[in-house]
């Protein structure tokens, strides 16, 4: 997840939640269809869940709690459901925990699949990436990825 994705999720869920709460006052009016009431309940639950999920990362971002992960890694290209291409970075030492990071490939257009030595800076306990550096080996040459 990039910082832009995070901001969009936070602002979007906040707006949807506010709009849903605004229309909640009409919830018990006569003449409202069951389908309309069900849609409003879904909107409130969805926006509340997304808002809570987004707000949990806010303290780490506001307090600038960063973490750097370095080590041998594998990079794979993936294609999402909407046809958007992504890169996934798997670190060997934490691979067993299924810890990996995924970014849109447009952010790093020169990157390719393979095994590298990676330095990834991100906000602690989040998947919000700040920077990525790739090297041929631990003390090897830095690769150009942007």
PyMOL commands that set and color helices and strands:
alter all, ss='L'
color gray80, all
select helices_A, chain A and resi 3-24+34-55+58-62+92-97+105-108
alter helices_A, ss='H'
color red, helices_A
select strands_A, chain A and resi 66-79+85-91+100-104+114-123+129-135+142-143
alter strands_A, ss='S'
color yellow, strands_A
deselect
rebuild
show_as cartoon
